[in-house]
Amino acid sequence: MRKRLFAVLTAVLMALALAPAEAGATGRFDRELRARIAQAQAYADSRPGETGIVLRDRWTGAVYRSPAAGTLIWACSTPKLAMVVDLLLRNDSGAVTLTAEDRDLMHRMLNSSDDAAAHTLWTRYGGEAEFAKRFPSYGMTDMRFTDQHPHHWGWILTTANDLDRLINYVLTRLPRRHRDYIVREMRAVDVNQQWGVWGAGAAARPGNKDGWSDDNDDGSWIMNSVGFVGPHERYTLALMNNTKVIQNGYETGMETTTKISEILFKGYFRG
């Protein structure tokens, strides 16, 4: 009887250990990271506005999703990453032929989040009619346009869940040469994007694509960051922050997103 009970308990524990992580679950993260996640969420809850957080361990499959991970927030410049993915794949298929100028514009979009470069590529290669129909294929299945604003790359409502799926598409689904190119670009961003996921610190070898704007409906700031940290880009982190603060909203959102990443990862990677 005892042996049978032991076998049943063992089977249950193994099933729990191997089960996919549910929304909000931290069970397959190590003890230190679970504590850091709790601290990061408590910090996010103490800050103005709302912050969607999705943290993923690509090696174990563990995922943490904050309560606001599915909240629709303006994407700002984060779709520039999806635009680069789309252009590279369309070039591979022969649908377009990227020029040296196009590739320079792509670099500028990723490096300094250059809006003029994004506008040029968006209009040159089909705008919403072309890009947006494929964005869901890269993980942005929650995204939607609205009639409030012109339909272009910056005015897309999306979620931290979308950005999590997008960065993981980059890291796991793209051809290796494209993946490596984007990883290099995200690890070498200009100073204007060295916040958010970047807060993990140099030892974590972070890379990110940020998006920010004060063009929210009420004049407050949106501060978003998506990227990766750790050896072999083990962890991905998506942060979307609607500050709901008008005065000093940029600084408030930058502090919120950067501190979350710092709490999660600064000092975590040793040796």
C-alpha positions as CSV (number, residue, x, y, z in Angstrom):
1,M,0.0,0.0,0.0
2,R,2.8,2.4,1.0
3,K,4.7,1.6,-2.2
4,R,1.6,2.2,-4.3
5,L,1.0,5.6,-2.6
6,F,4.6,6.5,-3.0
7,A,4.4,5.7,-6.8
8,V,1.2,7.8,-7.2
9,L,2.7,10.8,-5.3
10,T,5.9,10.5,-7.4
11,A,3.8,10.4,-10.7
12,V,1.8,13.5,-9.6
13,L,5.0,15.4,-8.6
14,M,6.6,14.6,-11.9
15,A,3.5,15.6,-13.9
16,L,3.5,18.9,-12.0
17,A,7.1,19.5,-12.6
18,L,6.8,18.8,-16.4
19,A,3.5,20.6,-16.9
20,P,3.5,23.8,-19.1
21,A,3.7,27.0,-17.1
22,E,0.3,28.7,-16.8
23,A,-0.2,32.5,-16.9
24,G,1.4,34.0,-13.9
25,A,3.2,30.7,-12.9
26,T,6.8,30.7,-11.7
27,G,7.1,27.1,-10.7
28,R,9.9,26.1,-13.1
29,F,12.1,29.1,-12.4
30,D,14.8,28.5,-9.8
31,R,14.2,29.7,-6.2
32,E,16.2,32.9,-6.6
33,L,14.5,33.9,-9.8
34,R,11.0,33.2,-8.3
35,A,11.9,35.6,-5.4
36,R,13.1,38.2,-7.9
37,I,9.9,37.8,-9.9
38,A,7.8,38.4,-6.8
39,Q,9.9,41.5,-6.0
40,A,9.6,42.8,-9.5
41,Q,5.9,42.4,-9.6
42,A,5.5,44.1,-6.2
43,Y,7.6,47.0,-7.6
44,A,5.5,47.2,-10.8
45,D,2.3,47.3,-8.7
46,S,3.7,50.2,-6.7
47,R,4.4,52.3,-9.8
48,P,2.0,54.7,-11.6
49,G,-0.1,53.3,-14.4
50,E,0.0,49.6,-15.5
51,T,2.8,47.4,-16.7
52,G,2.5,44.2,-18.7
53,I,5.4,41.8,-18.0
54,V,6.2,38.5,-19.7
55,L,9.4,36.7,-18.6
56,R,10.4,33.4,-20.4
57,D,13.1,30.9,-19.8
58,R,13.7,29.4,-23.2
59,W,15.6,26.5,-21.8
60,T,13.0,25.2,-19.4
61,G,9.8,26.7,-20.9
62,A,8.9,28.5,-17.7
63,V,6.9,31.6,-18.3
64,Y,5.7,34.4,-15.9
65,R,2.9,36.7,-17.1
66,S,1.9,39.6,-15.0
67,P,-1.9,40.4,-14.6
68,A,-1.5,43.1,-17.3
69,A,0.4,41.0,-19.8
70,G,-2.7,40.9,-22.0
71,T,-3.6,44.5,-21.7
72,L,-3.7,46.4,-25.0
73,I,-1.2,49.3,-25.0
74,W,0.1,51.4,-27.9
75,A,3.1,49.6,-29.5
76,C,5.1,52.8,-30.3
77,S,8.3,51.7,-32.0
78,T,8.4,48.0,-31.0
79,P,6.8,47.0,-34.4
80,K,10.0,48.1,-36.0
81,L,11.4,44.8,-34.9
82,A,8.6,43.0,-36.7
83,M,9.2,45.1,-39.8
84,V,12.8,44.0,-40.0
85,V,11.7,40.4,-39.6
86,D,9.2,40.8,-42.4
87,L,11.6,42.5,-44.8
88,L,14.2,39.9,-44.3
89,L,11.8,37.1,-45.0
90,R,10.2,38.8,-48.0
91,N,13.7,39.3,-49.4
92,D,14.4,35.6,-48.9
93,S,11.2,34.7,-50.8
94,G,12.0,37.0,-53.7
95,A,8.9,39.2,-53.0
96,V,11.2,42.2,-52.6
97,T,14.8,43.0,-53.2
98,L,16.4,44.9,-50.4
99,T,19.0,47.5,-51.4
100,A,22.0,48.7,-49.5
101,E,20.0,51.8,-48.6
102,D,17.2,49.6,-47.2
103,R,19.6,47.7,-45.0
104,D,21.0,50.9,-43.7
105,L,17.5,52.1,-42.8
106,M,16.8,48.7,-41.1
107,H,20.0,49.3,-39.0
108,R,18.9,52.8,-38.1
109,M,15.5,51.5,-37.0
110,L,17.0,48.9,-34.7
111,N,19.9,50.9,-33.5
112,S,18.4,54.3,-32.6
113,S,14.7,53.6,-33.3
114,D,14.9,56.1,-36.2
115,D,11.3,57.1,-37.1
116,A,12.2,58.6,-40.5
117,A,13.8,55.3,-41.5
118,A,10.7,53.4,-40.4
119,H,8.4,55.7,-42.3
120,T,10.5,55.2,-45.5
121,L,10.5,51.4,-45.3
122,W,6.8,51.2,-44.2
123,T,5.6,53.3,-47.2
124,R,8.2,51.8,-49.7
125,Y,7.2,48.2,-49.0
126,G,3.4,48.4,-48.8
127,G,2.4,49.9,-45.4
128,E,-0.3,48.3,-43.4
129,A,-1.7,46.3,-46.3
130,E,1.6,44.4,-46.6
131,F,3.2,44.4,-43.2
132,A,0.2,44.1,-40.9
133,K,-1.2,41.0,-42.6
134,R,2.0,39.1,-41.7
135,F,2.7,40.5,-38.2
136,P,0.4,37.8,-36.6
137,S,2.6,35.1,-38.2
138,Y,5.5,36.5,-36.1
139,G,3.4,36.2,-32.8
140,M,1.5,39.5,-32.7
141,T,-1.9,37.9,-32.6
142,D,-3.4,40.4,-30.2
143,M,-2.5,43.4,-32.3
144,R,-5.1,45.7,-33.8
145,F,-5.4,49.0,-35.5
146,T,-8.1,51.5,-34.5
147,D,-9.8,54.4,-36.3
148,Q,-8.5,56.8,-33.7
149,H,-5.2,57.3,-35.5
150,P,-3.6,56.9,-39.0
151,H,-2.9,53.2,-39.7
152,H,0.9,53.1,-39.5
153,W,3.6,51.2,-37.6
154,G,3.4,53.3,-34.4
155,W,-0.3,53.3,-33.9
156,I,-0.9,49.6,-33.2
157,L,-2.5,48.4,-30.0
158,T,-0.6,45.3,-28.8
159,T,0.3,43.4,-25.6
160,A,3.3,42.2,-23.7
161,N,2.2,38.7,-24.7
162,D,2.5,39.8,-28.4
163,L,6.0,41.1,-27.8
164,D,7.0,37.9,-26.0
165,R,5.9,35.9,-29.0
166,L,7.7,38.2,-31.4
167,I,11.1,38.1,-29.7
168,N,10.8,34.3,-29.4
169,Y,10.0,34.1,-33.1
170,V,13.2,36.0,-33.8
171,L,15.2,33.7,-31.6
172,T,13.7,30.3,-32.6
173,R,12.1,30.6,-36.0
174,L,14.2,32.8,-38.1
175,P,17.1,31.5,-40.3
176,R,20.3,31.6,-38.3
177,R,21.9,34.4,-40.3
178,H,18.9,36.7,-39.7
179,R,18.6,35.7,-36.0
180,D,22.3,36.5,-35.5
181,Y,22.0,39.8,-37.3
182,I,19.1,41.0,-35.2
183,V,20.7,39.8,-31.9
184,R,23.9,41.7,-32.8
185,E,21.9,44.9,-33.5
186,M,19.8,44.6,-30.3
187,R,23.0,44.2,-28.2
188,A,24.5,47.3,-29.7
189,V,21.7,49.8,-29.5
190,D,22.3,53.5,-29.3
191,V,22.1,55.3,-25.9
192,N,18.5,56.3,-26.5
193,Q,17.5,52.7,-26.1
194,Q,19.7,51.7,-23.2
195,W,16.9,51.3,-20.7
196,G,14.1,48.8,-20.1
197,V,15.5,45.3,-20.6
198,W,18.9,46.9,-20.7
199,G,18.6,47.4,-16.9
200,A,19.7,43.7,-16.5
201,G,23.2,45.0,-16.6
202,A,26.3,44.3,-18.7
203,A,26.9,40.9,-17.2
204,A,23.6,39.7,-18.6
205,R,24.6,40.7,-22.1
206,P,21.1,42.2,-22.8
207,G,19.7,43.3,-26.1
208,N,16.5,45.2,-26.6
209,K,14.2,47.1,-28.9
210,D,12.4,49.9,-27.1
211,G,9.4,52.0,-28.0
212,W,8.2,55.2,-26.4
213,S,5.7,58.1,-27.0
214,D,3.8,60.8,-25.2
215,D,1.0,60.6,-27.9
216,N,-1.3,58.6,-25.6
217,D,-5.0,59.5,-25.6
218,D,-4.5,61.5,-22.4
219,G,-1.1,62.9,-23.1
220,S,0.7,60.5,-20.7
221,W,3.6,58.3,-21.8
222,I,3.9,54.8,-23.1
223,M,7.3,53.1,-22.4
224,N,7.9,49.7,-23.9
225,S,10.9,47.4,-24.0
226,V,11.4,43.8,-25.4
227,G,14.5,41.8,-25.6
228,F,16.7,39.1,-24.1
229,V,19.3,38.5,-21.4
230,G,21.6,35.8,-20.3
231,P,23.9,33.2,-21.9
232,H,22.7,32.2,-25.4
233,E,19.8,34.6,-25.0
234,R,18.3,32.2,-22.5
235,Y,15.7,34.6,-21.0
236,T,13.3,36.9,-22.9
237,L,11.6,39.8,-21.3
238,A,8.7,41.9,-22.7
239,L,7.6,45.1,-20.8
240,M,4.8,47.4,-21.8
241,N,4.2,50.4,-19.5
242,N,1.4,52.9,-19.8
243,T,2.5,55.4,-17.2
244,K,-0.8,57.4,-17.0
245,V,1.5,60.2,-15.9
246,I,1.7,63.4,-17.9
247,Q,4.4,65.3,-16.2
248,N,7.8,63.5,-16.2
249,G,6.1,60.5,-17.8
250,Y,9.1,59.6,-19.9
251,E,11.4,59.5,-16.9
252,T,8.8,57.6,-14.8
253,G,8.3,54.9,-17.5
254,M,12.0,54.6,-18.1
255,E,12.6,54.1,-14.4
256,T,9.8,51.6,-14.1
257,T,10.8,49.3,-17.0
258,T,14.5,49.5,-16.3
259,K,14.1,48.8,-12.6
260,I,12.0,45.7,-13.3
261,S,14.7,44.3,-15.4
262,E,17.3,45.2,-12.9
263,I,15.4,43.5,-10.1
264,L,15.1,40.4,-12.2
265,F,18.6,40.0,-13.4
266,K,21.2,42.4,-12.0
267,G,23.7,40.2,-10.1
268,Y,21.9,37.0,-11.2
269,F,24.5,35.9,-13.6
270,R,27.7,35.0,-11.8
271,G,31.1,33.4,-12.8
